[in-house]
């Protein structure tokens, strides 16, 4: 009897078929294709590490000399380690590090593999091999290969170390090399907000363009509104920015995880509360909770204002 995939599994089933077709046709080139890489990345984005890991293992078996294949395998292992318990993760750790080391050995200019490795040393606990000093050394090596990627990781490490001055310095150096870097501008804006300098934050955010992703300027607009809500200043502008954001959101095609309507209603509610309009704030918080019953900030504020 022939069995067919259920509707819920049909998409995954088709991805598998596509992957196998791509694997069959790409053996002539002896290289991992962008399509195969994208298939694995889609599984990883969906936290489906089981499928991603299986496909990555197949790629490594098919292309043992491919740096990209070993990197994809390491990426799948990392997602698995994030999803399973600590004991199971420790059993995967050696294989994860070996896959990364192999990827870098096969191609020293594999920037993705190098940043993955740095991220591990930067964020992992010491018991699992985390080592921020080693991360700093590897960042120096990365900067020799790709200055922009190196500076991005340097700023990230400084942030993890809570060294705001060093993070800002690295980001400013990055902007000298890439003046319109949306990530650097956004991070500098966040630093300025933390320091209470909302005018400076606004300057950075207004420089962000859609060159890399249409979602960047929309996120910048949301952050401009958020800054005003948090500072309890210029609430009318915050409300206008959030309203415009909400209208534009459905029309934007973006790979970014942009704040959704439940978050926007929450911020709008706080802006109206800042203006002294408690009833409007409650109304907006109710809309937020209706859209997302698990959104704790809106639930907490609704309870607070409803007392």
C-alpha positions as CSV (number, residue, x, y, z in Angstrom):
1,X,0.0,0.0,0.0
2,X,1.3,3.4,-1.0
3,X,1.5,6.0,1.9
4,X,1.5,9.7,1.4
5,X,2.8,12.4,3.7
6,X,0.2,14.2,5.8
7,X,-0.6,17.8,5.0
8,X,1.4,18.9,8.0
9,X,4.5,17.1,6.8
10,X,4.0,17.7,3.1
11,X,6.2,20.8,3.0
12,X,9.1,19.0,4.8
13,X,8.6,16.0,2.5
14,X,8.9,18.2,-0.6
15,X,12.1,19.9,0.8
16,X,13.6,16.4,1.3
17,X,12.8,15.5,-2.3
18,X,14.2,18.8,-3.6
19,X,17.3,18.3,-1.6
20,X,17.9,14.8,-3.0
21,X,17.4,16.0,-6.5
22,X,19.9,18.8,-5.9
23,X,22.3,16.3,-4.4
24,X,22.1,14.0,-7.4
25,X,22.6,16.8,-9.9
26,X,25.4,18.6,-8.1
27,X,27.7,15.6,-7.8
28,X,29.3,16.6,-11.1
29,X,30.4,20.0,-9.6
30,X,31.9,18.5,-6.4
31,X,30.6,21.4,-4.5
32,X,27.7,22.2,-2.2
33,X,25.1,24.3,-4.0
34,X,23.4,27.4,-2.7
35,X,20.1,25.6,-3.0
36,X,21.3,22.8,-0.7
37,X,22.6,25.3,1.7
38,X,19.3,27.2,1.7
39,X,17.4,24.0,2.4
40,X,19.4,23.3,5.5
41,X,19.1,26.9,6.6
42,X,15.4,26.8,6.3
43,X,15.2,23.8,8.6
44,X,17.5,25.5,11.1
45,X,15.4,28.7,11.0
46,X,12.4,26.4,11.9
47,X,14.4,24.8,14.7
48,X,14.1,21.5,12.9
49,X,17.6,20.4,13.7
50,X,16.8,16.7,13.1
51,X,16.2,17.2,9.4
52,X,19.0,19.8,9.1
53,X,21.5,17.5,10.8
54,X,20.6,14.5,8.6
55,X,20.9,16.6,5.4
56,X,24.2,18.1,6.6
57,X,25.7,14.7,7.4
58,X,24.7,13.6,3.9
59,X,26.5,16.6,2.4
60,X,29.7,15.9,4.4
61,X,29.6,12.3,3.3
62,X,29.2,13.4,-0.3
63,X,31.7,16.3,-0.2
64,X,34.2,15.5,2.5
65,X,36.5,18.3,1.2
66,X,33.8,21.0,1.3
67,X,34.3,23.6,4.0
68,X,30.7,24.7,3.5
69,X,29.4,21.2,4.2
70,X,31.3,20.9,7.5
71,X,30.2,24.4,8.5
72,X,26.5,23.5,7.8
73,X,27.0,20.3,9.9
74,X,28.4,22.4,12.8
75,X,25.5,24.8,12.5
76,X,23.0,22.0,12.7
77,X,24.8,20.6,15.7
78,X,24.7,24.0,17.4
79,X,20.9,24.3,17.0
80,X,20.5,20.8,18.3
81,X,22.7,21.6,21.4
82,X,20.5,24.7,22.0
83,X,17.3,22.5,22.0
84,X,18.3,19.5,24.0
85,X,19.3,19.2,27.7
86,X,22.8,20.1,28.9
87,X,23.9,16.5,29.3
88,X,23.0,15.6,25.7
89,X,24.5,18.8,24.4
90,X,27.9,17.9,26.0
91,X,28.0,14.7,24.1
92,X,27.6,16.6,20.8
93,X,30.2,19.3,21.7
94,X,33.4,17.6,20.5
95,X,31.8,16.8,17.1
96,X,30.6,20.4,16.8
97,X,34.0,21.8,17.4
98,X,35.6,19.2,15.1
99,X,33.2,20.2,12.3
100,X,34.1,23.9,12.7
101,X,37.8,23.2,12.9
102,X,37.6,21.1,9.7
103,X,35.6,23.8,7.9
104,X,38.2,26.5,8.8
105,X,41.1,24.2,7.9
106,X,39.6,23.4,4.5
107,X,39.0,27.1,3.8
108,X,40.7,29.6,6.1
109,X,38.5,32.3,4.5
110,X,35.2,30.7,5.5
111,X,33.9,33.8,7.3
112,X,30.7,32.1,8.5
113,X,32.7,29.2,10.1
114,X,35.1,31.6,11.8
115,X,32.3,33.8,13.2
116,X,30.4,30.7,14.3
117,X,33.6,29.5,16.2
118,X,34.1,33.0,17.8
119,X,30.5,33.1,18.8
120,X,30.9,29.7,20.5
121,X,34.0,30.8,22.5
122,X,32.3,34.1,23.3
123,X,28.9,32.8,24.6
124,X,29.5,29.2,25.8
125,X,30.0,28.7,29.6
126,X,33.5,27.8,30.6
127,X,32.6,24.3,31.5
128,X,31.6,23.7,27.9
129,X,34.8,25.3,26.5
130,X,33.8,29.0,26.4
131,X,36.8,31.3,26.5
132,X,36.4,35.0,25.8
133,X,40.2,35.6,25.7
134,X,40.5,33.0,23.0
135,X,37.5,34.6,21.2
136,X,39.5,37.9,21.2
137,X,42.5,36.2,19.7
138,X,40.4,34.6,17.0
139,X,38.7,38.0,16.3
140,X,42.2,39.4,15.6
141,X,42.8,36.7,13.0
142,X,39.4,37.3,11.5
143,X,40.1,41.0,11.1
144,X,43.1,40.1,8.9
145,X,40.8,38.2,6.6
146,X,37.7,40.4,6.7
147,X,37.9,43.7,8.6
148,X,34.2,44.3,8.6
149,X,33.3,40.9,10.0
150,X,36.1,41.2,12.5
151,X,34.9,44.5,13.8
152,X,31.3,43.2,14.0
153,X,32.5,40.4,16.2
154,X,34.8,42.7,18.2
155,X,31.8,45.0,19.0
156,X,29.7,41.9,20.0
157,X,32.4,40.7,22.3
158,X,32.7,44.1,23.9
159,X,29.0,44.1,24.4
160,X,29.1,40.7,26.1
161,X,31.9,42.0,28.3
162,X,29.8,45.1,29.0
163,X,32.5,47.4,27.7
164,X,30.3,50.0,26.0
165,X,33.2,52.3,25.1
166,X,35.1,49.5,23.2
167,X,31.9,48.4,21.5
168,X,31.2,51.9,20.3
169,X,34.8,52.3,19.1
170,X,34.6,49.1,17.1
171,X,31.3,50.2,15.6
172,X,32.6,53.6,14.6
173,X,35.6,51.9,12.9
174,X,33.1,49.6,11.1
175,X,31.2,52.7,9.8
176,X,34.4,54.1,8.4
177,X,34.7,51.0,6.2
178,X,30.9,50.6,5.6
179,X,29.2,54.0,6.2
180,X,25.6,52.6,5.7
181,X,26.0,49.5,7.8
182,X,22.4,49.1,9.3
183,X,23.6,46.8,12.0
184,X,26.3,49.1,13.2
185,X,24.0,52.1,13.1
186,X,21.3,50.2,15.1
187,X,23.8,49.1,17.7
188,X,25.2,52.6,18.1
189,X,21.6,53.9,18.5
190,X,21.0,51.3,21.2
191,X,24.1,52.4,23.1
192,X,23.0,56.1,22.8
193,X,19.6,55.2,24.2
194,X,21.2,53.3,27.1
195,X,23.1,56.5,27.9
196,X,19.9,58.6,27.7
197,X,21.1,60.4,24.5
198,X,17.9,60.0,22.5
199,X,18.8,62.8,20.0
200,X,22.0,61.0,19.1
201,X,20.1,57.7,18.8
202,X,17.7,59.4,16.4
203,X,20.5,60.6,14.3
204,X,21.9,57.1,13.9
205,X,18.4,55.6,13.2
206,X,17.6,58.1,10.6
207,X,20.7,57.1,8.6
208,X,19.5,53.5,8.2
209,X,18.3,52.7,4.7
210,X,16.7,49.7,3.0
211,X,19.7,48.8,0.9
212,X,20.3,45.5,2.7
213,X,16.7,44.7,3.7
214,X,13.5,46.7,3.5
215,X,12.9,45.9,7.1
216,X,15.8,47.9,8.5
217,X,14.3,51.4,8.1
218,X,11.0,50.1,9.5
219,X,12.8,48.7,12.5
220,X,14.6,52.0,12.9
221,X,11.2,53.8,12.9
222,X,10.0,51.4,15.6
223,X,13.1,52.1,17.7
224,X,12.7,55.8,17.4
225,X,9.1,55.4,18.8
226,X,10.3,53.1,21.5
227,X,13.0,55.6,22.7
228,X,10.3,58.2,23.1
229,X,8.0,55.9,25.0
230,X,10.8,54.7,27.4
231,X,11.9,58.3,27.9
232,X,8.3,59.4,28.4
233,X,8.9,62.3,26.1
234,X,7.3,63.5,22.8
235,X,4.5,61.0,23.1
236,X,2.6,62.4,20.1
237,X,5.6,61.7,17.8
238,X,5.9,58.2,19.3
239,X,2.2,57.5,18.5
240,X,2.6,58.8,14.9
241,X,5.7,56.7,14.3
242,X,4.1,53.5,15.7
243,X,0.9,54.1,13.7
244,X,2.9,54.6,10.5
245,X,4.9,51.5,11.3
246,X,1.8,49.4,11.8
247,X,0.4,50.5,8.5
248,X,3.6,49.8,6.6
249,X,4.4,46.4,8.2
250,X,2.0,44.2,6.0
251,X,3.5,45.8,2.9
252,X,7.2,45.1,3.7
253,X,8.9,42.0,2.5
254,X,11.7,41.3,4.9
255,X,13.8,38.4,6.3
256,X,13.9,40.3,9.7
257,X,11.9,39.4,12.7
258,X,10.1,42.7,13.1
259,X,7.9,43.6,16.0
260,X,4.3,42.5,15.3
261,X,1.0,44.1,16.0
262,X,0.8,42.8,19.6
263,X,4.0,44.6,20.4
264,X,3.0,47.8,18.6
265,X,-0.3,47.9,20.5
266,X,1.6,47.5,23.8
267,X,4.0,50.4,22.9
268,X,1.1,52.5,21.8
269,X,-0.7,51.9,25.1
270,X,2.4,53.0,27.0
271,X,2.6,56.2,24.9
272,X,-1.0,57.0,25.6
273,X,-0.4,56.3,29.3
274,X,2.5,58.7,29.2
275,X,0.0,61.3,27.9
276,X,-2.4,60.5,30.8
277,X,-5.0,58.7,28.7
278,X,-5.5,55.6,30.9
279,X,-8.7,54.3,29.2
280,X,-7.1,54.4,25.8
281,X,-4.0,52.6,27.2
282,X,-6.2,49.9,28.6
283,X,-8.1,49.5,25.3
284,X,-4.8,49.1,23.4
285,X,-3.4,46.6,25.9
286,X,-6.6,44.5,25.5
287,X,-6.0,44.4,21.8
288,X,-2.4,43.4,22.4
289,X,-3.4,40.5,24.7
290,X,-6.1,39.4,22.3
291,X,-3.6,39.1,19.5
292,X,-1.0,37.3,21.7
293,X,-2.2,35.9,25.0
294,X,1.3,34.8,25.9
295,X,2.8,38.4,25.6
296,X,3.6,38.9,29.3
297,X,4.6,42.7,29.2
298,X,1.2,43.6,27.8
299,X,-0.6,41.3,30.3
300,X,1.4,42.8,33.2
301,X,0.6,46.4,32.2
302,X,-3.0,45.5,31.7
303,X,-3.2,44.1,35.2
304,X,-1.4,47.2,36.6
305,X,-3.7,49.7,34.8
306,X,-6.9,47.7,35.5
307,X,-6.4,47.7,39.3
